């Protein structure tokens, strides 16, 4: 996988998101209100921006843009199989429009407990 380009990674990610979340990605972690992010259609012009934690010791400190180009490989950006990475979907028109904010929901112990009870 380190030899994958970000273009390849983005294509794979979009395919998986379209398959698993046809109605969009829904976030619902308090205190934020529920929000659904639509997954772009196959023919949509969308860019995926990738980010890494500002601090691996404290993910709540936020994320910084990797500034990865389509031809960059994961290895070029020092990403391996256990890397923590966030992504944001950006309209092709807005790609250079400013700073990207990564909205990341991290799993919690309560999430694991809820699955075990099902």
N, C-alpha and C positions, 0 to 999 in steps of 0.2 A: 503493500500500500504506500510506502514512502515515495514511490516513483509516480504515484497518481498526480495529475495536475489538478489545480483547483477547478478548472472547467469540467473535468471528469467527475470530481467529487460533487460539484454542484448539480450536474445532470443526474447522478445517482440519488442524491438527496431529494431532489424534486420528484423523481419517480416514486421514491418511497413515501414521501409526504402525500402525494396525490393518491396513492393506493391506500394508505392507512388512515388518512384524514380527508376524505372527499368533501366534507362539510367545513373544513378549516381547522386550524389549531385553536383550542379554547383554553384560556387561562382563567383561573378562578381562585387564586390564593389570596386570602385576606391580607391586608386591608384593601387590596385593589378590587374593583368591580370586575365581573366576568366580561371577557373580551374574546372575540373570535377573529383570528387573522385568516383571511381567505388564502388558499393555496392557488397560485397562478395556473392558468390553463396551459396546455402543451405549447400553444402558439404565442404565449405571452412573452414579452421582452421583460425579463426580470434579472436582477443581479443579486447574488447572495454574497453578503459581506460576512467575513469570519472574524471572530474576536477570541482573545485569550485572557485569562484572569490577570488583573493588575497585580494581585498577590495570591499565590497558591495557598498561602496560610489562612487567608480570609477572603473567600469568594464574594462576600458582601461589599467589598471595596470596589467592585465593578469590573468592567472588561475594556480592553483596548483593542482597537482595530488592527488586524494583522496586515492590512494594506496589501493583500494578496492579489496578484494579477492572474488571469486565466491560465497562462502558461507556466506559472510558478508551480513547483512541486511541493508536496507536504514536507519533504526533506529540506527543501530550500528554506522553509519557515521553521525548521527544527521541530516538526510535529512527528510524534511516533504513535504507536498503537494505544498507549495509555494517556494520551494528551487530553486535556480538558479544553473543549472548544465550544463557543457559542456561535449562532448564526442569526442574521437578520435578512429579511426579504426586502429588497429595495427596487422600486420601479426604475427601469432603465433611464427614464427622464430625470429622476432625482438622484442618480448615482453620485454626481458631483455637487449635490445641493447642500452639503454640510455634514455635520457630525452624525454618526449613526448611534442610536441608543439600543443597546442589547437588553431585551426584556427576558431575563432568565429566571425560570422557576426551578429551584433545586428540590429534590425529593427530601422528605423528612421522615423521621421515625414513625410518625402517625400514618404516613402514606403506606409504609410497610405493614403496619398493624392492620390497617383496613383491608388490605389484600388477603392477609392470612385469615381474617374472619369470614371471607366470602366463601 
